[in-house]
Amino acid sequence: MSQINPVTDLTLDGDVAVITLNSPPVNALSAAVRKGLFEAFKQADADGAAKAIVLVCEGRTFIAGADITEFGSAMADPQLADVQEVIEGASKPVIAAIHGTALGGGLEVALCAHYRVAVPSARLGLPEVNLGLLPGAGGTQRLPRVVGVENALSMMTSGRHVPAKEAASLGLVDELVEEGKLREQAIAFARKVVAEGRPLAKIRDQNEKLDAAKGKPEIFETFRKANARKFRGFLAPEYNIRCVEAAVNQPFEEGLATERKLFNELMSGPQSAAQRYAFFAERQAQKIPDVADDTPVIPVNKVGIIGAGTMGGGIAMNFANVGIPVVLIEVKQEALDRGLATIRKNYERTASRGGITADQVEERCGLITGALEMEALADVDLVIEAVFERMDIKKDIFTRLDAICKPGAILATNTSGLDIDEIAAVTKRPESVIGLHFFSPANVMKLLEIVRADHTSKEVIATSMKLAKKIGKVAVLVGVCPGFVGNRILGQRQREAQKLVMEGAMPWDIDRVLYDFGFPMGPFAMSDLAGLDIGWVKERSKGESIRDVLCEMDRRGQKTGAGYYDYDEARNAKPSPVTEQVIKDFIVKTGANPREVTDEEILERCIYPMINEGAKILEEGKAIRPSDIDVVWQNGYGWPVYRGGPMWYGDHVGLPKVLAKMQEFQAKMGDQFKPSPLLEKLVAEGKSFKDL
Ligand code: CAA
């Protein structure tokens, strides 16, 4: 065996050279990895005793991509293209042996091998689009040559990790080998290739699948149209599509040049910078400074949920999805039956779309049982209370949980803003109490705000963070304050949106500006969707707000066919002359003075106070770092990922500009706009949030 460099070994197994890469955690293509591979392949190719070469990786995965931490600075030689050239140009068959994930540059390396074998649990993909990029190492030109144009478009614009079995059916994997026997069976496969005299299959020379798409530009137009909503605002999907067009219409080398040019454009642009930031922000959020990685966790084998409404039911599904049994508690049999039926309906809908099998529907429904008595929670490891937002009810529930639940069980509340310390104080075990704030629909939304109260133990925090990952959520640890991080910041935007209407902007003007900024919908369209009558009581309504008036007219949102907007049968929204008149009358009634409101003002009034509130949250220590706030907003509130998040956006607009606007608004409209001392300090010191 010879060690090529600290991360690469080259050994000879009989007549097969085996190159082993070992660069934890994910064998990313750092400078050392590129150098090791380059030299190992050159040596193996020159070694007369080797008839074939196998590339295999140690640790949890095959190469998971370029080393993203190197992006943004000049890369040391050898470049990835040099490595790929020695692999593809080798004079003997090269076999990539894949386990874990072959992603991005990792798959692009494997696509230069002449053959690929994989274990069934492996997954292959080109996820660059999620970093605002495209595969810049020939992936856009090679993948469609293997899997065809439509499959390549779908893989590249979704970034999906394709399971090995599916990859084999697409021709991306030549042979599936047994789990745990990758190395030996890859070597055996290499011998078979040699014995059968199979050719050095170079993907770059395979054009049949591209020929099938030649002269059919409609393939691309149809794809663009079908995905227009999903791709809106993002540059990378369109650039990926253009590269596949180039693969079809240009010779291989020219296609590579097109890929390089478009890759460089994306890499130097603001969207990719924001999306790469988001990737690391999400991982950074998992690190809690005073909770060590090895903090013991509490085994969670059974969960109890109080409240079988939309929220409780959605939360229950998360646990059943990963095989954890759930007991759902309701006060009345009827409500419990309704809750369980809704869960079943949701699963059946997923199954009808092919998301899960009919067996899985039964399995998951079977894991969720119901009970009418809280005593059924005596043996659960975690309880999540998801009832009305009323402090007295919550206190009563936690008092009873304290008496019923076994010692060490985690007692969580799904409150979206109540004081968790006050709730914890009614128990004799405040160290076990934590907030687990799910977002609706809880079985879909990725964000989980984990709320640390004064006495929450580190074990309970560590367990909650790990459990969140297990159920596929993006967790962010926040502190107790009204609305926590997400809703507290949302409150700023909502307040300004309402005020702007009283100043002369129409709801659809405000929605349009925020939609164009990249949010999936504006606040008024959102209200119509959720129902204007949430929290509205007919008997007490006295026309004191525009919402009151609309509800009194039975314009209660999409469900009544009208709210701020008018809706047709297909629920398409149209600005409403009725609402416009209601607003105008209301303005006259209140003696306000409407004026022309510009789009620029709408954006600044809605967004800058959010940034300012984020600064206050940091100052109070309710979020650990600015990027955590951005993770909350990306995953829970539809902030466009290509704009980073409110704090990232603030840095990029420039904090001096944000501060100046807040001061201007404060002078005109009062202390709601008072700049946060942290914002003032950062500006005075010429710093930004990223310097914190
Ligand atoms: N470069 C550098 N570091 C990376 C990395 C990469 N490509 N991928 C993962 N890491 C790091 C993570 O930051 C994390 O570090 P910390 O432990 O310090 O936080 C560590 O590896 C483990 O990552 P995860 O926590 O994400 O582990 P996981 O097991 O949940 O997931 C994974 C593993 C599926 C590989 C996931 O990390 C992932 O999706 N990585 C990114 C893959 C990717 O996008 N590749 C394409 C890169 S761009 C490219 O290749 C361009 C090109 O064309 C040349």
Boltz pocket constraint, residues with backbone or C-beta under 6 A from the ligand:
constraints:
  - pocket:
      binder: B
      contacts: [[A, 25], [A, 26], [A, 28], [A, 61], [A, 64], [A, 65], [A, 66], [A, 67], [A, 68], [A, 69], [A, 80], [A, 101], [A, 103], [A, 104], [A, 105], [A, 106], [A, 108], [A, 127], [A, 128], [A, 131], [A, 133], [A, 134], [A, 135], [A, 136], [A, 137], [A, 139], [A, 280], [A, 283], [A, 284]]
      max_distance: 6.0
